[in-house]
Every structure is written in C-alpha cells, then in structure tokens.
Amino acid sequence: MEKTRSTETRERWLAILADSLVSLVILALALSPLLLLTTPEVPIGREAMIRFFGSAGPAMLVLAGTFVYVRDLLRERRRIETRLEDVVEDRTRELQAINQELRDEIFVRQQAERSFRRSSRHFRALFDTAASPIILIDSSFRIRQWNASAEALFGYSRDEAVGRNLVETFIPEEYRDEMSWKILKTLGAGQLQETLETGIQGYDGTDHIVLWNLNLLQDEEDDQNQLILIGQNISEIRRTQDQLHYLAHFDVLTDTANRRLFEDRCQRALASASRHGHHCALIALDVDHFKRINDTLGHDAGDALLKTLSRRLKDSVREEDTIARLGGDEFAVLLHHVSGADGCEKVARSILEALTEPVSVPGSELVITSSIGIALAPDDGSHYEQLLKNADMAMYRAKKAGRNNIQFFSEDMNQEMQRLMSLEQELRAGIRAGELQLHYQPVLDARSGQLVALESLLRWNHPTRGLLTPADFLEVAEQSGQLHAIGQWICNNACLQARAIQAMSGTPVRISINLSSRQYNHPGLAEELSQTIAETRLDPSLLMVEIDERILAERLGETATVLHSLKKKGIGLVLDRFGSGLSSLTLLRELPFDQVKIDPPLMQWAPQDENTAAITHTLISLARQLNLKVAAAGVETEEQDRFLRQSGCHMLQGHRFCYPVTSEELPELFAELREGRELLPVLPDTGTIRNR
C-alpha cells in the first residue's frame, strides 16, 4: 500500500516536471526573437544567441517534444491506471457480491441440512412412537420399515419383520387376494392412495380388524416405488357396530329377529313368491295367559319361558325360515316357501306340539299352550302389513275358539274386523254425543222386600241398533283404549245421580258400580274414586264397588293394597261371581269385602241339581259365618227365588222383581214404592209376600 502511494507521488512529480520543462522550452523559444530584437547593439551576444538557438533550438525542441511525449505517456498511463483501477474495483465488487451469494447459499444449505436432520429425527420419532401401526413395503411386498405399534399389534419385532413378505406372513388367507390386488393396483396404476380393511391375528392368537391406508411413495431418482401402510385398529369399532346392528335387528332376550328385520325379510319373501309363483306364509302366535305367568311367577320366569319358546320354535322350522319376536309374548314365523295350506298346517302342528311340552322355569314347571293364526301369501295378502294383519286376525279367532288351536285366515274374519273397527268409531262418536246411559236395577232385601240398593248398568243407546249392553261393545272399548274413559264416566254419573236417588228414596240406597280388569288394574283407581266422591259430595258409604272374583285371582298379590285403600276411604266392596273360581276362601280371608254376590251359573242350576245346591248352600253359609252380606243377581224364576230365600240369601235382584230402569224413570219407581208397590212377590207355599 505504501509502495503504491510513493509510486503515484513520483509519477505525479514527473508529470509536473515535464510540464514545467515543456513550458520553459516553449517560453524560451518564444522569447528568443524578442531577445534578438532587443539587443542589436550587442552583435556578439546576438550572434552568440543566434548560434545558441540555432544549435540548441532543435535540441530543445526535441527535448521539449520528448518531455511532451513523456508527459502524454504519463497522462495516458494515468488514464489506463485509472480505468484499470475502475475495472478492478468493479470486478472486486462483483467478486464480493458472488462471495456474499456463496456465503448466503452456504448458510441456507446449512440451515436446510439442520432442518432436514431435525425433520428426520422428528419423522423417526413420529414413526417409532405413532399409535398406529406403520409399515413400509417395496414393490415385492417386502417389509422395509416396521414401527413399534406394528410390533405391538402383530407381536413381531422390527428385526423379525423387516425383509419378510407382508401379505404371506402376516395377513390371513381370506384377505390376501384383496390386499395383494389393492397393493398392485396402487403401485401399478400410480394411484396415490387406497384404503383396505383386513383381519389379522397377533402372535398371541388375538384377532383384530385393521383399516389400512395405502399411500404411494414415488422416488424420481429411483424407479422402484414404495408403499407406506398406515393402519388403524378398528376392532372395538366393528364390535360396537356389530352390536348396534344386532340390537337394531334382533331381540336380545330370545335371539330372534325383531319387527324391523322381520318386515324386511317378509317383503323379500313376498317379492320372491310373486316372481317365481310359489307360496309363502306368515304364522302369528302368542302364549295363552302369559300375563298370568308373569304376575304369579315373576318376570324372570316369564323371560325363561320366552327363551325356551324361541328355542323350540327354531327347532320346529327350517333354517331358511325366520322367527321374530314382535313384542311381549307375540311371535311370528315366516315360512319362505311352502306347498300351500297343507304345508303350513304341518309346520303349525309341529310348533303347537313342541310348545305344549312342559317347560322348567325358576321355581316351577309349566305346561303352556298357544293360539296360532296363519295367513298364506299371495292368497291372503301380497303386502307385509296386510299379511301380518290377517295372521293376527286368525290368531284372535283361535283364542276365541278356545285357545291352543290353529286357525287359517278367512274373509269373514276381515268382515268381522271391519265391523269391530266401525263399532269402535261409532263408540267414540257415541261417547262424544252423549249416547251412553246408566240404567239401574233394584236390589231388594230378601226378608223385608225393601229396595236397599241399585246396581248401575251401562247401556249404549245406539242410533241405529237400539239399546246395547256392555257385552256388545266393551271388548271393542278395551282394545281401543276407551274403557278407562268409560269407567270414569260411569263413576262420575253414578255418584252424581246417587245424591238425587237419596232425595227420592227417603232412605239410604246404596249405588253399586262394576269395575273391569283394566279399570281395577289402573294405579290411580283409589285416588280417582276419592276425587269423584269429593267433587259430587257423596257419602262414601253409599258407594259399592263390585269386583269380579276372576280378576282378583289373576292379580292376588296387588289386590290387598288396592282394596284396603278403597276400604279406608269408606267405599263398600262386593266380591262378584262368588264361587266361580278356586280362590274364594283365600279372597275372603285376605281381602276386606263387605258383601259377596253368588255366581249366576251356580244360582241357575242349584234348584234342580243337588250337587250345585250343596255348593251354593255351603258358600252362602260360609259368607254368613264371616259376617258378609250375600246377594244374588239374575233371579228370573220362582224356583230360583225360593231356593235363595230358603238358603239364607240377604239380597235379591233380577227380572223376577224389577227390570232395570233409566235414571229418568227412577222418580216414578220411587213414587210407586211410596204408594205401596211391592217388588218382592209372594211365595205360594207361604202365603206371604215376604219371608220374615
């Protein structure tokens, strides 16, 4: 650096000196004529000068030219050096820029390498610690990578797995073809992604279901593509789905089809029958008196019975047939292909015989019966709903025919069903229109003949069919869910009219109402009666509730609670149809009855049949010894009247004494009684009107 500066200084001084010398030479040459002109008086000096300039002038000119040339050379040199310095500076700047770019590129590459190493570590950590099994295979299905989750799933370490053929070693045979096809499809067609579900078996023998995601890895430098398989163990998901599917299509208790699956299979069978011209059939059946079994033995016994029933049904039909539990104890059987009614009846007989064999249930052994209805397709229906409805109608006909029998659907059943449906609609309209009425039949004291009670009797004043009794429409009311509403109507109207009856009679007259099984089993019976009594302000002792002995026998366990609650409210209790069952003595011992009413068949046969008479005498005597009032209804003949009075019956009612009267006719009846009308006739052999 110092040397360069001294050189530059020297060159600069040389240039200045050359310029100075040139200037002096030029000045001398320019002044020489002037000197000659100004010194004419000095000839010697002039001549000397002339000689000097004559001889030295050219030299001086040469010297001056030389100095001029040197000066120009120096200047040119300086210019060249200046340009060279500019070039050097430009090149230096370019090199510096290139060097900076190289340094930047080196830095970027270093950063990329660090990032790559970091990504590689992360990838390796992710690959090894991933919760899903990850497997890398080549085009020959050979395993190249195998993570820890794959080790845990299959039970083989990485060293044991790498190099093996994935499909042949670890995939069950039934899944190999599909998996191989999917892998080849992905590798060969260049498809980037594919999914596949396979089953596998671990080293410990555990079965799993795995969903694989197949992802193609393409290497531009290497034509050998690889495939990465990422698995998800969906065994629990599949088990849950299978369970949900089972719950959606099968009955858990009996392992039979449910209504949804049964409908689907019936529709398929009907379509097949229509297409190929053959028959299929639907059998509807249920267990006779199943509710009684549940109530007496408990629901565990009922469930055991249903399981046994379903097993016997499966043993009685073919594998291609379908058994379904439609609800409760209702079952249905689809016979896919039958040879007409004869083939159906043969299967139904086999079912009936299998069901009647004794069944062991917790704490007991039962012999059950069943009512079976059969509808044949396409004769009895070409649609599922129609076929099921017709089979149900046939089953109900079997129940009415005495149960434990088989009935085929016929068109008259459909007509009967139409009649019942029409009657149901008419009953709803009749309730709204106020066509229901209460008639009252007098109950007489067997000794004094005094009217002591009135039994309320429901009647329907039908606009076209006239006066209908409960036997004509109560079954329809019960099946259509209208019975409870009718029972409430009876209670309200009987209690309201009871107050008017007390005013007309002048003496206490009890009003009795009848409860059906549905009404009696209603949980709010006691509260409803109590509320009705409170609203009508009736003395509870004037209301009598009649309950059929057969109803109580079916629900004896719940009877005491209900009847005791009614008794606490002051309501009188009457055991109707006394002697109709085998539980009479138990009922009298455990339940708080005030009165019993003799079963009408006993009363009708007692006058001419000695055995029936002995039974009736015993029942009346038993009731009297228990301080219970004994009543008899339906007395129509003198013989019945005589027998009952002689047997010690307290109260009598029937057509022999008085027909039922409407509420509008009650004032006239009480007026006649006040005027001396006697309702209890004279017995010929006594000559008296009443047995005193």
Steps between C-alpha positions, in 0.01 A plus 500: 500500500787742593690406187206572283454839656875598450482387137192707443675803662812458286303471183301802594826705556647376170191613321523842665874527411436404138227757474732760653789422262277505201367830612855641544611379156199644336553824692864512398420439139238758514723764664805444280387727216422765748847474648657531161293803419567665830886459482610632163789702655650180629587319188718249666233407749248500228699278284579284788138472575423436140753228496376370827144488396605381157684207648304443817160577364441173331634320800275698717210429272589133509534520871175687525335247272645224708372656815164549330501138392601389847232718645240348266626155580469570866157639452398200291648277761301676764187461292570133444575453868182685587295281266680192629421603854135548405495158339669350802254671728205381292634148489575516869143604569371218276721251676390631835133463391569149375678419823202633697265288292717199562507574871117541495459177309731321739298638791172395341636154431624472852158605627331253264729223615428579862127514423524172310684336786243639743212385277661160467524472876139613534387260229687215660353587838153532349542177306623309803256645755187525283197334653409352162696217341709631206661265251712586195517240224659486157350381173572138598292535817818478708494692826754786519381687805301377800415725794438423867120499465530237229716299738234524771217413260660203327728387781816502281802727550642722225794268444266202464265679262731695266567305182194277529209499255223695671206326333622144527634532854255717690168511311242217539431302188147627445627860472816439293349521152327828566803655667737388225266642237475834679878525542567414134228740392661783698855423385418423139240765421681772693197560716619709790269364767278199568321354802458141606348317796644166607500268793827399661606267774764601751780284628290421809209381285288813551288597199487863389332700225731762346418780256806566279577821314729419206713798388731491200855632549656599165877551464600704193858372511399141550231330294426260785182634667425421861178482697440621852213334687349685795264282699223569748381228735120522466418177681305679775322716244398195301386317812293802599356525150420131500334536837300800385402312186393206713299722733338668201395173337470235771324448831760480776300272729405228251765550228228514237437765236325816611213671323726703270705207372191280476322756284800523267522121459127473447512756223785312335314169532182653353696642208661160438163323524348741251793464260523120507132419554524308829341550844639638822318527832497705816416335832398718796495348848520591867498324835157450653465678837860619494414799716381269774836321491687830533279616786513178700853371437679827424668645195806277531279197450328676211834576334615139543175385343547729200856374448382140506217587264738660248732195509209267436382717213847484340500122534157479335576692179763494228819707500375719214186592695500804728377523858430840654388630834267789427449600865414349837401139437407562134702303247482471123646241265569557131492184289690593186380227269203274582278266305169671575279472809592134568868585537418793730276288720768235531752755626241658731412161651867434562531839675189438709622157612845637587358784707269280708789301645571588867729799554729530800511854639654631824297349781247313290416290196241622253295355220418781260267521206497732206249646255622496139374697201618441142481726194612362164655722233402603242146372565454682831712804419780615276641762738666456839258720694199326353642152557592575863159651570324197357719258697421699817129477427530125457690477831226691686243270345704207641483660845124539476474140387640381833875559459766237429383460142581609145289728282554597137398845388167524321314793351229493766771588754573811301133586496485451877802725540336763284191476715703545817687796353173659399360432846810662656449815296130505584580457869735798496236708330233369739705600807540851361129518413391387847341173386623306806243454776481349846213267579431390856377162621345494849655276764243379756533384855404129490307526830333840492477558127634853545709654222843531664730549204517570127750339269608739223502334159666656197297526181573651160203651324626433148327717238435208261544180703302605803595434861830310530634328813869500599539153349448662157772762521725469808752279322533762228533771766775304674699433182472863385603648835164660575409283796667716762322812375169312508572383856561859611176607336312224686650601836426869453142450385420230756626721785313804370173308461552328837437828680174550312401140575541560873264793477241297307517189717480658842717216637868417434536316168842378402621530141727228368731529199693224319873518431660327203848351516653805328334739743593295804864476391528874449749636758294812574169324566470590870597862443262540209206359700592715798514811281165418339337449840643832621381688191148356516489527885364146531519302822767231418300235688225529236737388222565129441771372266442156346814307398494173308660213691680385186678838469621482858627146455734614221657783704465375856833650603389858426139455605534561873668840462238635260198370692631615836551849361139503376378366832682778689312756297169351616404335170315168522650194327307222327655175379312426179456149353577344838579130454611527136863418580716300737626800693178596680616398847833678461326816380259499793784450747737766368280771349264744678171424321161612634288291270515207259286435196430139399629391161191491267569148356493355852172673573341385173584132553456479875117449508517182288850365565579365845878538473475861383245565774736359762785718374281811499367426850858461621614827344206695646552344841872576489440863410242544776737352757758759388242776557476576130178596324400255228331622182373326189454662158317378193209338685239423237289204622297419805717191569814709511328755723377230739839325519687821575262614771503159666883492479528821699592744220477859627430691176341416166485665159386396157222519246270307731485805723565801279657572165776763482365854471658813363593795719199685361271217616638489856271776638194307382631174652558661839161668483335160442693352791380776728145427385537135608631311196663172605796380291556173691227253393310261730625143513197267450584253772536768767207720416710799581653773295831482680687247706527666836 
